[in-house]
Amino acid sequence: IRLNPKDAVFYYNRGVVFREMEQYEKAISDFNQAILLDESDPDIFHNRGWVYSKIGNYKQAIEDFDEVIRLNPDDADVYYMRGLSYAEMGDVKRAIEDLETGLDLFLLMGRETASEQAMQKLRELRSVE
């Protein structure tokens, strides 16, 4: 980063390392810097959204997941993550909509484990709806 401070990839990669080390504030800081340098990369928003959801900042996570979907509308994982965030915020209707979309995309991609997880969460939410 010292040698090339204007390359978003370096901040993104370090942010991922901080995320894996559960140093979430440092990860967010690096993802913020990466976004300032490249706001067109959905992976940066995806990872920052994941961190926000992990620390319980669901509103911010949803904003990041919205941006990922704008940039890459076929990202099943993001619909799933946004659905979980909506569920945590108590918005069951939106959670179910996103989980259904994620499930459809998981099935199209042949991702059985992810499909099963989405179906399980949908069953849980529908039981309280």
ChimeraX commands (.cxc) that place a marker at each C-alpha (Angstrom):
marker #1 position 0.00,0.00,0.00 radius 0.5
marker #1 position 2.92,2.34,0.72 radius 0.5
marker #1 position 4.25,1.78,-2.81 radius 0.5
marker #1 position 0.91,2.19,-4.57 radius 0.5
marker #1 position -1.67,3.88,-2.30 radius 0.5
marker #1 position -4.11,4.50,-5.17 radius 0.5
marker #1 position -4.79,0.85,-5.98 radius 0.5
marker #1 position -8.07,-0.37,-4.50 radius 0.5
marker #1 position -7.01,-4.03,-4.73 radius 0.5
marker #1 position -4.43,-3.63,-1.99 radius 0.5
marker #1 position -6.95,-2.12,0.44 radius 0.5
marker #1 position -9.53,-4.73,-0.52 radius 0.5
marker #1 position -7.12,-7.62,0.04 radius 0.5
marker #1 position -5.97,-6.25,3.40 radius 0.5
marker #1 position -9.61,-5.70,4.35 radius 0.5
marker #1 position -10.32,-9.36,3.63 radius 0.5
marker #1 position -7.40,-10.36,5.86 radius 0.5
marker #1 position -8.69,-8.13,8.66 radius 0.5
marker #1 position -12.17,-9.63,8.17 radius 0.5
marker #1 position -10.76,-13.14,8.50 radius 0.5
marker #1 position -8.89,-12.06,11.65 radius 0.5
marker #1 position -12.18,-10.66,13.01 radius 0.5
marker #1 position -10.69,-7.16,13.15 radius 0.5
marker #1 position -13.89,-5.73,11.76 radius 0.5
marker #1 position -13.28,-2.01,12.25 radius 0.5
marker #1 position -9.96,-2.25,10.40 radius 0.5
marker #1 position -11.65,-4.28,7.67 radius 0.5
marker #1 position -14.37,-1.64,7.27 radius 0.5
marker #1 position -11.75,1.09,7.11 radius 0.5
marker #1 position -9.87,-0.69,4.32 radius 0.5
marker #1 position -13.07,-1.50,2.42 radius 0.5
marker #1 position -14.07,2.17,2.71 radius 0.5
marker #1 position -10.74,3.21,1.20 radius 0.5
marker #1 position -11.06,0.61,-1.56 radius 0.5
marker #1 position -14.53,1.93,-2.43 radius 0.5
marker #1 position -13.19,5.49,-2.61 radius 0.5
marker #1 position -10.69,4.26,-5.18 radius 0.5
marker #1 position -13.03,1.88,-7.07 radius 0.5
marker #1 position -16.76,2.09,-6.52 radius 0.5
marker #1 position -17.54,-0.33,-9.36 radius 0.5
marker #1 position -16.30,-3.53,-7.69 radius 0.5
marker #1 position -19.22,-5.46,-6.16 radius 0.5
marker #1 position -16.86,-7.67,-4.13 radius 0.5
marker #1 position -15.80,-4.72,-2.00 radius 0.5
marker #1 position -19.40,-3.84,-1.14 radius 0.5
marker #1 position -20.20,-7.53,-0.57 radius 0.5
marker #1 position -17.38,-7.94,1.93 radius 0.5
marker #1 position -18.09,-4.67,3.72 radius 0.5
marker #1 position -21.77,-5.62,3.91 radius 0.5
marker #1 position -20.83,-9.00,5.36 radius 0.5
marker #1 position -18.76,-7.27,8.05 radius 0.5
marker #1 position -21.56,-4.81,8.84 radius 0.5
marker #1 position -23.99,-7.71,9.23 radius 0.5
marker #1 position -21.51,-9.56,11.43 radius 0.5
marker #1 position -21.28,-6.61,13.85 radius 0.5
marker #1 position -25.05,-6.09,13.84 radius 0.5
marker #1 position -25.21,-2.98,11.65 radius 0.5
marker #1 position -27.93,-4.44,9.43 radius 0.5
marker #1 position -29.08,-1.13,7.96 radius 0.5
marker #1 position -25.60,-0.42,6.59 radius 0.5
marker #1 position -25.23,-4.04,5.47 radius 0.5
marker #1 position -28.45,-3.79,3.48 radius 0.5
marker #1 position -27.22,-0.59,1.80 radius 0.5
marker #1 position -24.04,-2.39,0.73 radius 0.5
marker #1 position -25.98,-5.45,-0.45 radius 0.5
marker #1 position -28.28,-3.13,-2.44 radius 0.5
marker #1 position -25.21,-1.78,-4.21 radius 0.5
marker #1 position -23.92,-5.28,-4.97 radius 0.5
marker #1 position -27.28,-6.21,-6.48 radius 0.5
marker #1 position -27.24,-3.02,-8.57 radius 0.5
marker #1 position -23.79,-3.96,-9.87 radius 0.5
marker #1 position -24.38,-7.73,-10.11 radius 0.5
marker #1 position -28.08,-8.68,-9.99 radius 0.5
marker #1 position -27.40,-12.43,-10.23 radius 0.5
marker #1 position -25.41,-12.73,-6.99 radius 0.5
marker #1 position -27.38,-15.33,-5.04 radius 0.5
marker #1 position -25.25,-14.99,-1.93 radius 0.5
marker #1 position -26.07,-11.31,-1.61 radius 0.5
marker #1 position -29.82,-11.88,-1.83 radius 0.5
marker #1 position -29.40,-14.50,0.89 radius 0.5
marker #1 position -27.31,-12.17,3.08 radius 0.5
marker #1 position -29.66,-9.24,2.54 radius 0.5
marker #1 position -32.58,-11.50,3.41 radius 0.5
marker #1 position -30.89,-12.50,6.67 radius 0.5
marker #1 position -30.25,-8.83,7.45 radius 0.5
marker #1 position -33.89,-7.95,6.82 radius 0.5
marker #1 position -34.91,-10.84,9.09 radius 0.5
marker #1 position -32.66,-9.54,11.85 radius 0.5
marker #1 position -34.32,-6.13,11.50 radius 0.5
marker #1 position -37.77,-7.73,11.75 radius 0.5
marker #1 position -38.78,-7.10,8.14 radius 0.5
marker #1 position -40.03,-10.62,7.47 radius 0.5
marker #1 position -41.74,-9.76,4.17 radius 0.5
marker #1 position -38.58,-8.41,2.56 radius 0.5
marker #1 position -36.51,-11.18,4.11 radius 0.5
marker #1 position -38.72,-13.82,2.50 radius 0.5
marker #1 position -38.62,-12.05,-0.88 radius 0.5
marker #1 position -34.81,-11.95,-0.86 radius 0.5
marker #1 position -34.42,-15.49,0.42 radius 0.5
marker #1 position -36.76,-16.75,-2.31 radius 0.5
marker #1 position -34.73,-14.91,-4.96 radius 0.5
marker #1 position -31.50,-16.27,-3.50 radius 0.5
marker #1 position -32.97,-19.77,-3.42 radius 0.5
marker #1 position -34.01,-19.56,-7.07 radius 0.5
marker #1 position -30.51,-18.45,-8.06 radius 0.5
marker #1 position -28.86,-21.13,-5.89 radius 0.5
marker #1 position -31.01,-23.79,-7.58 radius 0.5
marker #1 position -30.12,-22.48,-11.05 radius 0.5
marker #1 position -26.45,-22.71,-10.12 radius 0.5
marker #1 position -26.79,-26.20,-8.65 radius 0.5
marker #1 position -25.66,-25.09,-5.20 radius 0.5
marker #1 position -27.41,-27.70,-3.08 radius 0.5
marker #1 position -26.03,-26.78,0.35 radius 0.5
marker #1 position -26.83,-23.11,-0.10 radius 0.5
marker #1 position -30.30,-24.02,-1.41 radius 0.5
marker #1 position -30.96,-26.14,1.67 radius 0.5
marker #1 position -29.84,-23.30,3.98 radius 0.5
marker #1 position -32.13,-20.84,2.19 radius 0.5
marker #1 position -35.07,-23.25,2.37 radius 0.5
marker #1 position -34.51,-23.81,6.09 radius 0.5
marker #1 position -34.45,-20.07,6.78 radius 0.5
marker #1 position -37.58,-19.60,4.66 radius 0.5
marker #1 position -39.39,-22.28,6.66 radius 0.5
marker #1 position -38.40,-20.53,9.91 radius 0.5
marker #1 position -39.60,-17.13,8.69 radius 0.5
marker #1 position -42.85,-18.44,7.26 radius 0.5
marker #1 position -43.66,-20.05,10.60 radius 0.5
marker #1 position -43.57,-16.64,12.32 radius 0.5
marker #1 position -45.11,-14.63,9.49 radius 0.5
marker link #1:1,2 radius 0.2
marker link #1:2,3 radius 0.2
marker link #1:3,4 radius 0.2
marker link #1:4,5 radius 0.2
marker link #1:5,6 radius 0.2
marker link #1:6,7 radius 0.2
marker link #1:7,8 radius 0.2
marker link #1:8,9 radius 0.2
marker link #1:9,10 radius 0.2
marker link #1:10,11 radius 0.2
marker link #1:11,12 radius 0.2
marker link #1:12,13 radius 0.2
marker link #1:13,14 radius 0.2
marker link #1:14,15 radius 0.2
marker link #1:15,16 radius 0.2
marker link #1:16,17 radius 0.2
marker link #1:17,18 radius 0.2
marker link #1:18,19 radius 0.2
marker link #1:19,20 radius 0.2
marker link #1:20,21 radius 0.2
marker link #1:21,22 radius 0.2
marker link #1:22,23 radius 0.2
marker link #1:23,24 radius 0.2
marker link #1:24,25 radius 0.2
marker link #1:25,26 radius 0.2
marker link #1:26,27 radius 0.2
marker link #1:27,28 radius 0.2
marker link #1:28,29 radius 0.2
marker link #1:29,30 radius 0.2
marker link #1:30,31 radius 0.2
marker link #1:31,32 radius 0.2
marker link #1:32,33 radius 0.2
marker link #1:33,34 radius 0.2
marker link #1:34,35 radius 0.2
marker link #1:35,36 radius 0.2
marker link #1:36,37 radius 0.2
marker link #1:37,38 radius 0.2
marker link #1:38,39 radius 0.2
marker link #1:39,40 radius 0.2
marker link #1:40,41 radius 0.2
marker link #1:41,42 radius 0.2
marker link #1:42,43 radius 0.2
marker link #1:43,44 radius 0.2
marker link #1:44,45 radius 0.2
marker link #1:45,46 radius 0.2
marker link #1:46,47 radius 0.2
marker link #1:47,48 radius 0.2
marker link #1:48,49 radius 0.2
marker link #1:49,50 radius 0.2
marker link #1:50,51 radius 0.2
marker link #1:51,52 radius 0.2
marker link #1:52,53 radius 0.2
marker link #1:53,54 radius 0.2
marker link #1:54,55 radius 0.2
marker link #1:55,56 radius 0.2
marker link #1:56,57 radius 0.2
marker link #1:57,58 radius 0.2
marker link #1:58,59 radius 0.2
marker link #1:59,60 radius 0.2
marker link #1:60,61 radius 0.2
marker link #1:61,62 radius 0.2
marker link #1:62,63 radius 0.2
marker link #1:63,64 radius 0.2
marker link #1:64,65 radius 0.2
marker link #1:65,66 radius 0.2
marker link #1:66,67 radius 0.2
marker link #1:67,68 radius 0.2
marker link #1:68,69 radius 0.2
marker link #1:69,70 radius 0.2
marker link #1:70,71 radius 0.2
marker link #1:71,72 radius 0.2
marker link #1:72,73 radius 0.2
marker link #1:73,74 radius 0.2
marker link #1:74,75 radius 0.2
marker link #1:75,76 radius 0.2
marker link #1:76,77 radius 0.2
marker link #1:77,78 radius 0.2
marker link #1:78,79 radius 0.2
marker link #1:79,80 radius 0.2
marker link #1:80,81 radius 0.2
marker link #1:81,82 radius 0.2
marker link #1:82,83 radius 0.2
marker link #1:83,84 radius 0.2
marker link #1:84,85 radius 0.2
marker link #1:85,86 radius 0.2
marker link #1:86,87 radius 0.2
marker link #1:87,88 radius 0.2
marker link #1:88,89 radius 0.2
marker link #1:89,90 radius 0.2
marker link #1:90,91 radius 0.2
marker link #1:91,92 radius 0.2
marker link #1:92,93 radius 0.2
marker link #1:93,94 radius 0.2
marker link #1:94,95 radius 0.2
marker link #1:95,96 radius 0.2
marker link #1:96,97 radius 0.2
marker link #1:97,98 radius 0.2
marker link #1:98,99 radius 0.2
marker link #1:99,100 radius 0.2
marker link #1:100,101 radius 0.2
marker link #1:101,102 radius 0.2
marker link #1:102,103 radius 0.2
marker link #1:103,104 radius 0.2
marker link #1:104,105 radius 0.2
marker link #1:105,106 radius 0.2
marker link #1:106,107 radius 0.2
marker link #1:107,108 radius 0.2
marker link #1:108,109 radius 0.2
marker link #1:109,110 radius 0.2
marker link #1:110,111 radius 0.2
marker link #1:111,112 radius 0.2
marker link #1:112,113 radius 0.2
marker link #1:113,114 radius 0.2
marker link #1:114,115 radius 0.2
marker link #1:115,116 radius 0.2
marker link #1:116,117 radius 0.2
marker link #1:117,118 radius 0.2
marker link #1:118,119 radius 0.2
marker link #1:119,120 radius 0.2
marker link #1:120,121 radius 0.2
marker link #1:121,122 radius 0.2
marker link #1:122,123 radius 0.2
marker link #1:123,124 radius 0.2
marker link #1:124,125 radius 0.2
marker link #1:125,126 radius 0.2
marker link #1:126,127 radius 0.2
marker link #1:127,128 radius 0.2
marker link #1:128,129 radius 0.2
view
